[in-house]
Amino acid sequence: MSNSSSSISQFLLLPFADTRELQLLYFWLFLGIYLSALLGNGLIIITIACDHHLHTPMYFFLLNLSVLDLGCISTTVPKAMANSLWDTRAISYTGCVAQLYFFLFLIITEYYLLTVMAYDRYIAICHPLHYGTLLGSRACVHMGAAAWGGGFLHAVLHMANTFSLPLCHGNAVDQFFCEIPQILKLSCSDAYLREIAVIVVGACLSCGCFVFIVVSYVQIFRAVLTIPSQQGQHKAFSTCLPHLAVVSLFFSTAVFANLKPSSISSLFLELALAFLYSVFPPTVNPLIYSMRNQELKDAMWKLITGCF
């Protein structure tokens, strides 16, 4: 690491507002969003863990998704809330490294997990007779571990490249949390090619996962449309549409945030897009999964009424 980067003891994050009143307003707004995400994802985790009827591959992966969503929003929002409350922009160098690593680790793992969940729905609907064989408890654990392990290794690779770069352009990060594109903007112009290569490799892997998900759902819809009864079609759709909605939300926000034209870039737009892909999905995913899943709703209601 160069002298310029090693001398940086903290970074300055982008505030949501310039006035004290608006900062406090954003604090309460983020507090409400964060508590909603904690409640929704926490309820799903506890429900699946406590109800033995939900100890199936689909709900095992959903439990993992809720854990990842909780981790993602807990990595970014609490620090943004604290900065708004205490009227500061600072985050320590170590804090920035930790925040960037855990956010990358969790978001990449979630992407891999969504791919695994697409495979789960494909086997359940297209090859139901082989579901128990192909997705036994050991296979589910192995696929879940592969998603977590892939996210861990990918994040380590990004971190090793990003924070080994010399930083020549100050310490002001144009975002409300630390993320790779903003850190790269601070690096010397000729020093970030290694990280670009890592990003290209990651993009290729992402495209592969995306193609796999699309092909899986093409096969799923073809299989569902051959089901003779309307009730059977509705039941099949009710198990895969929530996952498809979550995947669509994940992809649309991430792609638009990273591939938007530079001509329409602004600090407000950067903040809004970062909010969409880092805060919005973990908050609404529990709603998406519980709205159309009667089995999960019944289990949640049973858990809530049993506690009172």
C-alpha positions as CSV (number, residue, x, y, z in Angstrom):
1,M,0.0,0.0,0.0
2,S,1.3,3.4,-0.9
3,N,2.1,6.2,1.6
4,S,-0.9,8.2,0.4
5,S,-3.3,5.4,1.1
6,S,-1.7,4.3,4.3
7,S,-1.8,7.9,5.7
8,I,-5.6,7.9,5.4
9,S,-7.2,7.2,8.8
10,Q,-10.8,7.8,7.8
11,F,-13.1,8.4,4.9
12,L,-15.9,10.9,4.6
13,L,-19.3,9.5,3.5
14,L,-21.9,11.4,1.5
15,P,-24.6,12.9,3.8
16,F,-28.3,12.6,2.9
17,A,-29.0,16.3,3.7
18,D,-27.2,19.5,4.5
19,T,-29.5,20.8,7.2
20,R,-29.9,19.4,10.7
21,E,-33.6,19.0,10.5
22,L,-33.4,16.9,7.3
23,Q,-30.7,14.8,8.8
24,L,-32.9,14.0,11.8
25,L,-35.8,13.3,9.4
26,Y,-33.6,10.8,7.5
27,F,-32.5,9.2,10.8
28,W,-36.1,8.4,11.7
29,L,-36.9,7.3,8.2
30,F,-34.0,4.9,8.2
31,L,-34.9,3.7,11.7
32,G,-38.4,2.8,10.5
33,I,-37.0,1.0,7.4
34,Y,-34.4,-0.9,9.4
35,L,-36.9,-2.0,12.1
36,S,-39.3,-3.2,9.4
37,A,-36.5,-5.2,7.8
38,L,-35.5,-6.7,11.1
39,L,-39.1,-7.6,11.9
40,G,-39.9,-9.1,8.5
41,N,-36.7,-11.1,8.0
42,G,-36.5,-12.1,11.7
43,L,-40.0,-13.4,11.7
44,I,-39.3,-15.5,8.6
45,I,-36.1,-16.9,10.2
46,I,-37.8,-17.8,13.5
47,T,-40.9,-19.2,11.8
48,I,-38.9,-21.5,9.5
49,A,-36.6,-22.6,12.3
50,C,-39.4,-23.4,14.7
51,D,-42.0,-25.0,12.4
52,H,-40.9,-28.5,11.4
53,H,-43.4,-28.5,8.5
54,L,-41.2,-25.9,6.9
55,H,-38.0,-27.9,7.1
56,T,-37.9,-28.4,3.3
57,P,-35.3,-27.3,0.7
58,M,-37.3,-24.3,-0.4
59,Y,-37.6,-22.9,3.1
60,F,-34.0,-23.8,4.0
61,F,-32.9,-21.5,1.2
62,L,-35.4,-18.9,2.1
63,L,-34.1,-18.9,5.7
64,N,-30.6,-18.3,4.2
65,L,-31.9,-15.5,2.1
66,S,-33.4,-13.8,5.1
67,V,-30.2,-14.1,7.0
68,L,-28.3,-12.5,4.1
69,D,-30.9,-9.7,3.8
70,L,-30.5,-8.9,7.5
71,G,-26.8,-8.8,7.1
72,C,-26.9,-6.6,4.0
73,I,-29.1,-3.9,5.6
74,S,-27.2,-4.1,8.9
75,T,-24.0,-3.4,7.1
76,T,-25.0,-0.1,5.7
77,V,-28.0,1.4,7.4
78,P,-26.9,1.6,11.1
79,K,-23.8,3.6,10.2
80,A,-25.9,6.0,8.0
81,M,-28.3,6.4,10.9
82,A,-25.5,7.1,13.3
83,N,-23.9,9.7,11.0
84,S,-27.3,11.5,10.5
85,L,-28.0,11.5,14.3
86,W,-24.6,12.7,15.3
87,D,-24.1,15.1,12.3
88,T,-20.9,13.6,11.0
89,R,-19.6,12.1,7.8
90,A,-16.7,10.1,9.1
91,I,-16.1,6.4,9.0
92,S,-12.7,5.0,10.1
93,Y,-10.4,3.3,7.5
94,T,-10.9,0.0,9.3
95,G,-14.7,0.6,9.4
96,C,-14.8,1.3,5.7
97,V,-12.8,-1.9,4.9
98,A,-15.1,-4.0,7.1
99,Q,-18.3,-2.4,5.7
100,L,-17.2,-2.9,2.1
101,Y,-16.1,-6.5,2.7
102,F,-19.3,-7.6,4.5
103,F,-21.5,-5.9,2.0
104,L,-19.7,-7.5,-0.9
105,F,-19.7,-10.9,0.8
106,L,-23.4,-10.8,1.6
107,I,-24.6,-9.3,-1.7
108,I,-22.6,-11.8,-3.8
109,T,-23.6,-14.7,-1.7
110,E,-27.3,-13.6,-2.1
111,Y,-26.8,-13.6,-5.9
112,Y,-25.4,-17.2,-5.8
113,L,-28.2,-18.2,-3.5
114,L,-30.9,-16.9,-5.8
115,T,-29.3,-19.0,-8.5
116,V,-29.5,-22.1,-6.3
117,M,-33.1,-21.2,-5.4
118,A,-34.0,-21.1,-9.2
119,Y,-32.5,-24.6,-9.5
120,D,-34.7,-25.7,-6.5
121,R,-37.8,-24.4,-8.2
122,Y,-36.8,-26.0,-11.5
123,I,-36.4,-29.5,-10.0
124,A,-39.6,-29.1,-7.9
125,I,-41.8,-28.2,-10.8
126,C,-40.1,-29.9,-13.8
127,H,-38.8,-33.1,-12.1
128,P,-41.0,-33.5,-9.0
129,L,-40.4,-37.3,-8.8
130,H,-36.6,-36.7,-8.4
131,Y,-36.9,-33.8,-6.0
132,G,-36.2,-35.8,-2.9
133,T,-33.2,-37.5,-4.5
134,L,-31.6,-34.4,-6.1
135,L,-32.3,-32.0,-3.2
136,G,-31.9,-34.1,-0.1
137,S,-30.7,-32.5,3.1
138,R,-27.0,-33.1,2.3
139,A,-27.3,-31.7,-1.2
140,C,-29.1,-28.5,0.2
141,V,-26.3,-28.0,2.8
142,H,-23.6,-28.4,0.1
143,M,-25.3,-25.9,-2.3
144,G,-25.9,-23.4,0.5
145,A,-22.3,-23.8,1.6
146,A,-21.1,-23.3,-2.0
147,A,-23.1,-20.1,-2.2
148,W,-21.6,-18.8,1.0
149,G,-18.1,-20.0,0.1
150,G,-18.3,-18.4,-3.3
151,G,-19.4,-15.1,-1.9
152,F,-16.6,-15.2,0.7
153,L,-13.8,-15.9,-1.9
154,H,-15.1,-13.4,-4.4
155,A,-15.3,-10.7,-1.7
156,V,-11.8,-11.5,-0.5
157,L,-10.5,-11.2,-4.0
158,H,-12.1,-7.8,-4.5
159,M,-10.9,-6.5,-1.1
160,A,-7.3,-7.6,-1.7
161,N,-7.2,-5.7,-5.0
162,T,-9.2,-2.6,-4.0
163,F,-7.4,-1.8,-0.8
164,S,-3.9,-2.5,-2.2
165,L,-4.3,0.4,-4.6
166,P,-2.7,3.7,-3.8
167,L,-5.2,6.4,-3.1
168,C,-4.3,9.8,-4.7
169,H,-7.6,11.7,-4.7
170,G,-8.4,12.4,-1.1
171,N,-10.8,10.5,1.2
172,A,-14.3,11.8,0.3
173,V,-16.6,8.9,-0.8
174,D,-19.5,10.0,-2.9
175,Q,-21.9,7.5,-1.4
176,F,-23.6,6.9,2.0
177,F,-21.5,3.7,2.5
178,C,-18.2,2.4,1.2
179,E,-18.5,0.6,-2.1
180,I,-15.9,-0.4,-4.7
181,P,-16.7,2.1,-7.5
182,Q,-16.3,5.0,-5.1
183,I,-13.1,3.8,-3.7
184,L,-11.7,3.3,-7.2
185,K,-12.5,6.9,-7.9
186,L,-10.0,7.8,-5.2
187,S,-7.2,5.6,-6.6
188,C,-4.5,6.7,-8.9
189,S,-5.6,6.7,-12.5
190,D,-3.1,4.0,-13.7
191,A,-3.4,1.7,-10.6
192,Y,-6.9,0.2,-10.8
193,L,-6.5,-2.2,-13.8
194,R,-6.2,-5.2,-11.6
195,E,-9.5,-4.5,-9.9
196,I,-11.1,-3.9,-13.3
197,A,-10.0,-7.4,-14.3
198,V,-11.6,-8.9,-11.2
199,I,-14.8,-7.0,-11.9
200,V,-14.8,-8.4,-15.5
201,V,-14.4,-11.9,-14.2
202,G,-17.2,-11.3,-11.7
203,A,-19.4,-9.9,-14.5
204,C,-18.9,-13.1,-16.5
205,L,-19.9,-15.2,-13.5
206,S,-22.9,-13.0,-13.0
207,C,-23.9,-13.4,-16.6
208,G,-23.6,-17.2,-16.3
209,C,-25.9,-17.2,-13.2
210,F,-28.4,-14.9,-14.9
211,V,-28.6,-17.1,-18.0
212,F,-29.0,-20.1,-15.7
213,I,-31.9,-18.4,-13.9
214,V,-33.6,-17.3,-17.2
215,V,-33.3,-20.8,-18.7
216,S,-34.6,-22.4,-15.5
217,Y,-37.7,-20.2,-15.5
218,V,-38.4,-20.7,-19.2
219,Q,-38.5,-24.5,-18.4
220,I,-40.6,-23.8,-15.3
221,F,-43.2,-21.8,-17.2
222,R,-43.4,-24.4,-20.0
223,A,-44.0,-27.1,-17.4
224,V,-46.6,-25.1,-15.5
225,L,-48.6,-24.4,-18.6
226,T,-48.9,-28.1,-19.3
227,I,-50.6,-28.7,-15.9
228,P,-54.2,-29.5,-16.8
229,S,-55.9,-28.1,-13.7
230,Q,-56.1,-24.3,-13.0
231,Q,-55.7,-25.0,-9.3
232,G,-52.4,-27.0,-10.0
233,Q,-51.1,-24.1,-12.1
234,H,-51.9,-21.6,-9.4
235,K,-50.2,-23.7,-6.7
236,A,-47.1,-24.1,-8.9
237,F,-47.0,-20.3,-9.7
238,S,-47.4,-19.4,-6.0
239,T,-44.2,-21.2,-5.1
240,C,-42.0,-19.7,-7.9
241,L,-43.4,-16.2,-8.5
242,P,-42.1,-14.8,-5.2
243,H,-38.6,-16.0,-6.1
244,L,-38.9,-14.5,-9.6
245,A,-40.1,-11.2,-8.1
246,V,-37.1,-11.1,-5.7
247,V,-34.7,-12.0,-8.6
248,S,-36.2,-9.3,-10.8
249,L,-35.9,-6.7,-8.0
250,F,-32.3,-7.7,-7.3
251,F,-31.3,-7.5,-10.9
252,S,-33.1,-4.4,-12.0
253,T,-31.8,-2.2,-9.1
254,A,-28.3,-3.5,-9.4
255,V,-28.0,-3.3,-13.2
256,F,-29.5,0.2,-13.3
257,A,-27.2,1.4,-10.5
258,N,-24.1,0.1,-12.2
259,L,-24.9,0.5,-15.9
260,K,-26.7,3.9,-16.0
261,P,-25.4,6.4,-18.5
262,S,-22.8,8.8,-17.0
263,S,-24.7,11.7,-18.6
264,I,-27.5,11.4,-16.1
265,S,-25.3,10.9,-13.1
266,S,-25.7,13.1,-10.0
267,L,-25.1,12.8,-6.3
268,F,-28.8,12.6,-5.6
269,L,-29.3,9.9,-8.2
270,E,-26.3,8.0,-6.8
271,L,-27.8,8.0,-3.4
272,A,-31.2,7.0,-4.6
273,L,-29.9,4.1,-6.7
274,A,-27.7,2.9,-3.8
275,F,-30.7,3.0,-1.6
276,L,-32.7,1.0,-4.1
277,Y,-30.2,-1.9,-4.4
278,S,-28.8,-2.0,-0.8
279,V,-31.8,-1.1,1.4
280,F,-35.0,-1.6,-0.5
281,P,-34.7,-5.4,-1.4
282,P,-33.9,-6.6,2.1
283,T,-37.0,-4.6,3.4
284,V,-39.5,-5.8,0.8
285,N,-38.3,-9.4,0.3
286,P,-40.2,-10.7,3.4
287,L,-43.4,-9.1,2.1
288,I,-42.9,-10.6,-1.4
289,Y,-42.5,-14.1,0.0
290,S,-45.3,-13.9,2.6
291,M,-48.0,-12.3,0.4
292,R,-48.5,-15.3,-2.0
293,N,-47.2,-18.1,0.2
294,Q,-50.2,-19.4,2.3
295,E,-48.2,-22.0,4.0
296,L,-45.7,-19.5,5.3
297,K,-48.4,-17.1,6.3
298,D,-50.2,-19.8,8.3
299,A,-47.0,-20.8,10.0
300,M,-46.3,-17.1,10.9
301,W,-49.8,-16.6,12.3
302,K,-49.5,-19.8,14.3
303,L,-46.2,-18.6,15.7
304,I,-47.5,-15.1,16.6
305,T,-50.7,-16.3,18.2
306,G,-48.8,-19.0,20.1
307,C,-46.6,-16.3,21.7
308,F,-49.6,-14.4,23.1
